Amino acid sequence: MFNGSKTILAHTPNSTILDLQYYSVPQLKPNHRPLELVFVRHGESEGNVAVKAAEDGDPSLFTDEFRKRHSSTWDLTPKGVEQAKAAGKWIRENINGGVFDGYYASTYRRAKRTAGFLNLPGAKWNLRDYIREHDWGNLDVMTDEERHTKYPDAMDKREVNPFYFAAPGGESLAEVLIRARVGILATLYRKLPNKRGVVVTHGNMMWPIRIIMEGLLPDEYLALKKKKDPKDKINNCQIFQYSRINPETGEISEKFSWMRSVCPWNLNPKNDAWRPITHKKYSNEELIK
């Protein structure tokens, strides 16, 4: 990024992949917001494989040894390593050459290793516990069938409203949202005004990030989850890119006004396209409907 009469690195659409181009722009105005934030879910982990197998009727990977481990120790699978490498390649080719002003990763093993395998040039990673995975408390490291057997009342409450449900000894997604908001606003905004940052985190942290960055309401989040639109799916190594740079003109917005969600190992022009972010406000009449 260059200020003054020089240029700033921005992006323009080009069929399936958005290329980086140089635009002449005036000096950036002072702004407490970063210029761009990129969030990456970790690659496939051994926990992802065990949970998926159990959902398909095979709980054999939930061995006694596996159950004794905290989910923070779950490692990447070979497939997860390849996904992380693909994510790094896409970022290097599509976002400022893969160079950022701040690098942050969850303290969990699968996220740390994903960050390393991104192979971003010159990266010096900050490890932060506030971007760790959703804490499932007593429901952690067990199959959904076991959860229904051992904690039937809690699982019934989860169906009432998944956003506000907290597992026994764990936290709700609403609580995850609070620590995500504190981390993003107190750390990334403070340290990266008019700069770029990248964060490697977890699946159940990616939705709170969307809620914060796009101003989604809990009901809107639940509706999107229920709809199961492919463009809203959060795959392993899914990349969220939030930008104040208009992808068509290169103009700089005061707020984050565009985002794209990309699965780097399964690119899809329709799903990967830039989307405008609408910062909605509500009238008195809308609030009393």
C-alpha positions in Angstrom: 0.0 0.0 0.0 1.3 3.4 -0.9 0.0 6.8 0.1 0.2 10.3 -1.4 0.5 10.6 -5.2 1.6 7.0 -5.5 -0.7 4.0 -5.8 -2.6 1.5 -3.7 -2.9 -2.2 -4.4 -6.6 -3.0 -5.0 -8.6 -5.6 -6.9 -10.7 -5.8 -10.0 -13.1 -8.6 -11.1 -11.8 -10.9 -13.8 -14.1 -13.9 -14.5 -13.5 -16.6 -11.9 -10.7 -15.0 -10.0 -10.3 -11.4 -9.1 -6.9 -10.0 -10.1 -4.9 -7.4 -8.3 -4.4 -4.1 -10.1 -2.9 -0.8 -9.2 -5.1 2.3 -8.9 -4.0 5.9 -8.5 -5.8 7.2 -5.4 -5.5 10.2 -3.1 -3.8 9.9 0.2 -5.9 7.7 2.6 -7.9 9.7 5.0 -7.4 8.9 8.7 -9.6 5.9 9.7 -9.6 3.7 12.7 -10.7 0.7 10.6 -8.3 -1.6 8.8 -8.3 -1.4 5.0 -8.8 -5.1 4.6 -9.3 -8.1 7.0 -8.9 -11.7 5.9 -10.2 -14.6 8.0 -9.3 -18.2 7.3 -10.9 -21.3 8.8 -8.3 -24.0 9.6 -7.8 -27.0 7.4 -9.5 -30.4 7.9 -8.6 -31.8 11.3 -8.8 -35.2 12.9 -11.7 -34.0 14.9 -13.6 -33.0 11.7 -13.0 -36.5 10.3 -14.2 -38.2 13.5 -17.3 -36.1 13.8 -18.2 -36.6 10.1 -17.8 -40.4 10.4 -20.0 -40.5 13.6 -22.7 -38.5 11.7 -22.5 -41.1 9.0 -23.0 -43.9 11.6 -19.4 -44.8 12.4 -18.3 -43.6 15.8 -15.2 -45.9 15.9 -12.8 -42.9 15.7 -14.0 -41.8 19.1 -11.6 -44.1 20.9 -10.8 -43.9 24.6 -7.6 -42.2 23.8 -9.3 -39.7 21.5 -11.9 -38.9 24.2 -9.2 -38.1 26.7 -7.7 -35.4 24.6 -8.9 -31.8 24.6 -10.2 -30.6 21.2 -7.5 -27.9 21.2 -4.9 -30.7 20.5 -6.6 -31.9 17.3 -4.1 -31.9 14.4 -4.6 -31.4 10.7 -5.1 -34.4 8.5 -2.9 -34.7 5.3 -5.9 -33.4 3.4 -6.1 -30.4 5.8 -2.4 -29.6 5.1 -3.1 -29.6 1.4 -6.1 -27.3 1.9 -4.0 -24.9 3.9 -1.4 -24.8 1.2 -4.1 -24.2 -1.4 -5.5 -21.3 0.8 -2.0 -19.8 1.0 -1.5 -20.0 -2.7 -4.9 -18.3 -3.4 -4.1 -15.5 -0.9 -0.7 -14.9 -2.3 -2.1 -14.7 -5.8 -5.2 -12.6 -5.0 -4.6 -10.4 -1.9 -1.6 -8.0 -2.0 0.9 -10.8 -2.8 0.0 -12.4 0.6 1.7 -9.6 2.5 -0.1 -8.2 5.6 0.6 -5.7 8.3 -0.7 -8.1 11.1 -0.9 -11.9 11.4 -3.1 -13.6 14.0 -3.9 -17.2 14.7 -5.9 -19.2 17.3 -3.8 -21.0 20.0 -5.4 -24.3 18.9 -2.9 -26.7 17.2 -5.0 -27.1 14.0 -5.2 -23.3 13.5 -1.5 -22.7 14.3 -0.4 -25.3 11.7 -2.8 -24.0 9.1 -1.3 -20.5 9.6 2.2 -22.0 9.0 1.2 -23.9 5.9 -0.3 -20.8 4.4 3.4 -19.9 3.8 2.7 -16.2 3.7 5.9 -14.2 2.9 7.6 -12.7 5.9 4.7 -13.6 8.3 5.3 -13.2 12.0 2.2 -14.6 13.7 0.6 -13.4 16.9 -1.2 -16.3 18.8 -4.5 -15.1 20.4 -6.8 -17.2 22.6 -9.8 -15.0 22.0 -10.1 -16.4 18.4 -10.2 -20.1 19.6 -13.1 -22.4 18.8 -16.5 -22.3 20.4 -16.2 -24.0 23.9 -18.7 -26.9 24.0 -18.0 -27.6 27.7 -19.3 -31.0 28.8 -20.5 -31.7 25.2 -17.0 -31.6 23.9 -15.4 -34.6 22.3 -18.5 -36.8 22.0 -20.8 -37.8 19.3 -24.2 -36.0 18.8 -25.9 -39.3 19.7 -24.1 -39.4 23.0 -25.0 -35.8 23.7 -28.7 -36.6 23.2 -28.3 -39.6 25.5 -26.4 -38.0 28.3 -27.8 -34.4 28.1 -31.3 -34.7 26.6 -32.6 -31.5 28.3 -29.7 -29.4 27.1 -30.0 -30.8 23.5 -33.7 -29.9 23.5 -32.8 -26.4 24.5 -30.3 -26.2 21.6 -33.2 -26.7 19.2 -35.1 -23.8 20.7 -32.5 -21.2 19.7 -29.0 -22.4 18.7 -27.6 -18.8 18.8 -28.3 -18.4 22.6 -27.9 -22.0 23.6 -24.9 -22.7 25.9 -23.7 -26.2 26.5 -23.3 -27.2 30.2 -20.0 -25.8 31.2 -19.6 -24.2 27.8 -20.5 -21.0 26.0 -23.3 -19.9 23.6 -22.6 -18.5 20.2 -23.7 -15.2 21.5 -20.9 -15.4 24.0 -18.4 -16.4 21.3 -19.6 -13.3 19.4 -18.7 -11.1 22.4 -15.1 -12.2 22.6 -14.8 -12.1 18.8 -16.0 -8.5 18.8 -13.7 -7.5 21.6 -10.8 -9.1 19.7 -11.6 -7.5 16.4 -12.4 -4.1 17.7 -9.9 -3.8 20.5 -7.0 -5.4 18.7 -7.3 -5.4 15.0 -8.9 -1.9 14.8 -6.4 -0.5 17.2 -3.3 -2.0 15.7 -4.2 -1.9 12.0 -5.8 1.4 11.0 -5.8 1.7 7.2 -3.8 -1.6 7.1 -4.3 -5.2 6.2 -4.6 -8.1 8.7 -5.1 -11.9 8.4 -6.6 -14.2 11.0 -6.6 -18.0 11.1 -9.5 -19.3 13.3 -12.3 -21.9 13.5 -15.6 -22.8 11.9 -17.8 -21.6 14.8 -15.8 -18.4 15.0 -16.4 -17.6 11.3 -20.1 -17.0 11.8 -19.6 -14.5 14.6 -17.1 -12.8 12.4 -19.7 -12.5 9.6 -22.3 -11.2 12.2 -19.8 -8.5 13.4 -18.4 -7.5 10.0 -21.8 -7.5 8.1 -24.0 -6.3 11.0 -26.2 -9.4 10.8 -29.0 -9.9 13.4 -29.3 -13.2 15.3 -32.5 -14.0 13.4 -30.7 -13.3 10.1 -27.9 -15.6 11.1 -30.4 -18.4 11.9 -32.2 -17.9 8.6 -28.9 -18.1 6.7 -27.9 -21.3 8.5 -31.3 -22.8 7.9 -31.3 -21.9 4.2 -28.0 -23.7 3.6 -27.1 -21.7 0.5 -23.8 -23.1 -0.9 -22.3 -19.5 -1.0 -22.7 -19.3 2.8 -21.0 -22.7 3.5 -17.9 -22.5 5.6 -15.6 -25.2 4.4 -12.3 -26.1 5.9 -9.9 -23.3 4.9 -12.7 -21.1 3.7 -11.5 -17.5 3.3 -13.5 -14.4 4.2 -12.1 -11.2 2.7 -13.5 -7.9 3.9 -12.5 -4.8 2.2 -13.0 -1.0 2.1 -11.7 -1.0 -1.5 -14.4 -1.0 -4.2 -13.5 -4.0 -6.3 -14.7 -2.3 -9.5 -13.3 1.2 -9.1 -10.6 1.0 -6.5 -12.2 3.8 -4.5 -11.8 3.6 -0.7 -14.9 3.5 1.5 -15.1 4.7 5.1 -16.6 1.4 6.3 -16.1 -2.2 5.2 -18.4 -2.3 2.2 -17.5 -5.5 0.3 -16.8 -9.1 1.1 -16.2 -12.3 -0.7 -16.1 -15.9 0.6 -13.8 -18.3 -1.2 -13.1 -22.0 -0.9 -9.6 -22.1 -2.4 -9.6 -25.8 -3.1 -13.0 -25.8 -4.8 -13.3 -22.4 -6.6 -16.7 -21.4 -7.9 -17.2 -18.2 -9.8 -20.8 -17.7 -8.6 -20.0 -18.4 -4.9 -16.7 -16.6 -4.9 -17.9 -13.2 -6.2 -17.7 -10.0 -4.3 -20.9 -9.0 -2.4 -21.7 -5.5 -1.2 -22.2 -5.1 2.6 -25.3 -3.1 3.5 -25.1 -1.3 6.9 -28.8 -1.3 7.7 -30.5 1.1 10.1 -34.1 0.6 11.2 -37.0 3.1 11.4 -39.4 3.3 14.4 -42.0 1.7 12.2 -39.8 -1.3 11.4 -38.9 -1.8 15.1 -42.6 -2.1 16.2 -43.7 -4.5 13.5 
